């Protein structure tokens, strides 16, 4: 199929792009196009105006330090091969290797994936895990959106129709923190049926001093296990802890679809959680538990 007729716009600055969003109704920004173009071809999306962001150079780029910032138009492949991101947020690199295939990551963008907000996508889960702050810009000026408030429903975001996502920022975890990401998909490159990411630090006695986790693929958006995270601080990551974490991940509300049942997704979430936690413990020097 072919897309419905639309008017194409090619701005070169952020101001031009947001002015176009304000001037026209039923607009869609075009980032990497890996999701939007197929949706248009199937006429699942029928915008009257396409605003191509590929010529807006200030929207791309990465900076690291105590706080990490990523431009919305930064290619997934650029982040995957960024030595700065590998040092500052290695789990992000680990997760991005599961996004589609090399060709799609060459074009797909960090901001585009966030705005598309597929429930099983890796990028929204990683930004949720890091408590990212998102910057949206319109003709009214910039607005900060905590990632915890970004998802409103299935593939629905808190962006206003005339707003453009420009930047993602989050605090770096300390050097030497533990990290682990696992997902299960029917084929490599497919969207995950279930995924889990874990970040943690251990104190000198081997107990958990900081813990964050996210489960993806189960419902309309990635889910943080905030109650479990609070209880994890001060706990020893032994077999009982691993089992409790897997049970908590399995308890996340899930949805049925044409491929798998909710119960199967929940079961996989527990398995992915156990694997991700073991990987995180191994990366921080913790003991890899063989019989958990």
LINPE-V971364 format. One record per backbone hydrogen bond with DSSP energy under -0.5 kcal/mol. CO is the residue of the C=O (numbers start at 1). NH is the residue of the N-H. Records with the same first field share a line. If there is no record, write none. Layout:
BEGIN
CO=NH ; NH
END
This chain:
BEGIN
7=50
9=52
13=17
14=18
15=19
16=20
17=21
18=22
19=23
20=24
26=48 ; 49
28=51
29=31
30=53
33=37
35=39
36=40
37=41
38=42
39=44 ; 45
40=43
48=7
49=28
50=9 ; 52
51=30
53=56
55=57
56=59
57=60
59=73
61=71
63=69
66=172
68=170
69=63
70=168
71=74
72=111 ; 112
74=110
75=79
76=80
77=81
79=82
81=83
82=86
83=87
84=88
85=89
88=173
89=92 ; 93
90=94
91=95
92=96
93=97
95=98
96=99
98=100
101=105
102=106
103=107
104=107 ; 108
105=77
108=76
109=113
110=114
111=115
112=116
113=117
117=155
118=121
119=217
120=192
121=125
122=126
123=127
124=128
125=129
126=130
127=132
128=131
132=147
133=169
134=136 ; 145
135=166 ; 167
136=143
137=164
138=141
141=138
143=136
145=134
146=149
147=150 ; 151
150=152 ; 158
153=156
156=152 ; 153
160=163
164=137
166=72
167=135
168=70
169=133
170=68
174=177
178=200
180=198
182=196
184=193 ; 194
187=190
189=100
194=184
195=216
196=182
197=214
198=180
199=212
200=178
201=209 ; 210
203=206
206=237
207=203
208=234
210=201
212=199
213=225
214=197
215=223
216=195
218=255
220=155
223=215
224=226
225=229
226=230
227=231
228=232
229=233
232=235
235=208
236=238
238=242
239=243
240=244
241=245
242=246
243=247
244=248
245=249
246=250
247=251
248=251
249=252
260=257
261=265
262=266
263=267
264=268
265=269
266=270
267=271
268=272
269=273
270=274
271=275
272=276
273=277
274=278
275=279
276=280
277=281
278=282
279=283
280=284
281=286
282=285
287=289
END
